[in-house]
Amino acid sequence: MRHLLLALTLAASMPIAQAADSRAATLSEAVNARVIAWRRDIHQHPELGNRETRTAKLVADHLRALGLDVKTGIATTGVTAILKGGKPGPRIALRADMDALPVTERNELPFASKATSTFRGETVGVMHACGHDAHTSILMGVAEALVSMKAELPGEVMFIFQPAEEGQPDGEKGGAPQMLAEGLFKDFKPEAIFGLHVWSTLYAGEVGYRSGPAMAASDRFRIVVKGRQTHGARPWGGVDPIVAAAAVVSSAQSIVSRRLDLTLQPAVLSFGSIKGGIRFNIIPDSVELIGTIRTYDPGMRQQIFAELKRVAENVAEAHGASAETWIPDITGNPALVNDAKLVQRSLPSLQRAVGADKVVSMPLITAAEDFSYYAEEVPGFYFFIGSTPIGQNTATAPSNHSPEFFLDESALSVGTRSLLQVSLDYLGAGG
């Protein structure tokens, strides 16, 4: 299977059939070889969030070579540029993310990552296990294609290359909220913003979309249950936070299953870590619980926050312990909501780019994306590009964030063509 995947990768210059010839198809074909080369280079040299210095330089150098006025260092390593077309027209923004993940790659590719870095004090492998190398390369290609028709292009386009979508290092600021905080849209307020994500549950050649809530809000939580340390042989001599913490975990399951109106939207509350104690015969002073909350409805999101705090405090108190709950705003993303009117307007463009039979409606995705911050500022449309080779089962193919996540590179031309078609049609230059 690995040899088959390698053959598919090396044959990526063979484009998937599209619905019809169009300006976007022609422009995409012209830049496809460079998009593939950029993607392989970035894939081989991945960088973690707020550390994307090499990638940012590659992007900035390319944009400058296109004659664009480039800004760097936004939100640490972010890069932006604005293309002013030769004709009056709308303003739009196009966004790609640049960061990789602390994952050790397990693919047999000539450009597989061998990179390592430090993450939370540990040496880790680094890999573009979520496809941000593809996103960056696609947007570099789209920028080149649009610049090539600058004189006849209506309107203006902001290219946004964002760091730290997967999260910034502890103690730092980053990602989409930091770019906005540093004035991303202060002098250039787009009418609409577009982005895309390569996605393992779709086949290469397919494009997925969803109107309204598409990806979940993501929030971390931390609960510290405090007891009183004592000898394990004499539990009555203290207060056991382990038993209290276990009861908190158990009782918290009823928040989603019994207290939320799940006919509105689904929700997820998961505990990811329980830490407490160090020795078999010592009942410790405290236990730490951490986890994640995923929601699509703002009211349900706030309800879970309040219910989790209430459950933790009251259950702990019932065991003679106490609990403190933290849900820090800085770590959470709001739900990604695609603007319904923008989706309706853009859907024919996607169908034109790849064929109506290749454009599919997506289910709700419980993963999160900080593109949601942009979509709260201006109407946004975030769509999905299939990455799994035809012939594999998308249900069992290695998913995004897997050390074996594999991108069929024919997806690159699909992504470039789709983003170009959506942009050109919105600007009124679809041809």
Phi, psi and omega in degrees: 000320181297322179293324177296315180297321179297318179298320179296321180295314183290343179261021188293342180288354177274102188289149173287143181300143181243175187292314184197157176296143179204168177300319180299321179295318180295315180295320180296316180298325182293331183253358190301316182298321179289323177300316178298316181296317177298316182299316181294321179296312180294322179298322182285342183231063183285154180221142180285169183304137183066011178233020188275049186291317180293316180297315180299321179294318178301315180295310183298318179298319180295315182294322177294320179297336176279355179090015181271151174277116190251137172247135180235170176075015178280128184053045178086295184232010183292152181229135175225158174204152180238128175260122177259113181291166182281354180232154177292150180176191184289168172249131175228164175233144177235132187235140171227150176255151191245346192274155178253187184239156175282071184228136177270119186293141177235032176257142177268083180235148178295341179244025177298149180285134171245008187289150171229161177204186178249129180225118182052043174082002181242147174282127185227155167288156179233134184212146169278073184275000179240358174090014180293336174299322177292317181300314181297315182294318178300314181291327174299319178292319178298318178300315179297318181296317181290322177298326182296341178241029184307315186300326182257004184277125174280141172085197184225149182230127172262127175261124183243118175249107193257137172273167164055040174294326180283357181115144180270161177301153179306135178086358180246163173255155181181184176074195183302315181298327179286324176298318178293320179297331180269013170091029182307315183256016183295311183257349180224099180257106182287157173284332183205155176229140181236147174207167179215164179216129173290144192216130188285339182276003175243148176283150173304131185105342179264152175232130181250150180213163173206135177269143181078209179304127184237317179233152191282152163294144182233123179226138173269154170222157178221128178237130174246116177265123184250129176238218176218123186294143177201174177291139180297338179279346182230065184300334179290348179278356180214201176232122188275107180284341179291313177297318179296318180296320178299320178293324177298313179301314182295314183291328181295340180296336181281349180298309180283317188284337187231348187243345178261145175277093185284000171285345178280300180204155174287167177206156180224136171230116183231137171269129183253344182202139173230120181230127177185136178085163182218346185219149188297334186245024176234121171279123189279175177285325188208161176227136178254132175243132174228154182189193184226151177238131179236125182216166176238340183252126182302322179294319178293324178300312180292326178296317179297318178306310184293317182294320181296318178298316182294315180298312182300313184292315185286322178293318177299317180297324179297338178260010180080008180253186175224163181217142173239138183239132176238131172231085188289130181298327188295338183266353188260147171252138171291166177298143177274114182246114176283131180296123187299318181293321180292321177298313180300321180290326187269340184303317177299330178293316177297319180294323177293325184289320187234353184103136185301326182288347180261357180259117189236147176283135183262148170285170174301142180246126182276353170289164184240163182210131182278005165305336180303329179295319177295319183291345172279337181272319181218160177304133184231153175221118181241120184236175193235138182248123181298140183235350184273132181300141175299134183110335172272158176273117182296337180287334182245355178297145178307129186275169171306138183085359176277147175294348178249014177304129186233132179254116168291116190289352170297340176296335181295314179293325177297315180296315180298313182296318182294313181294323176296315183296316179299316182293311182298318180294321179294320181285345181090027182232029186297328177067000000 
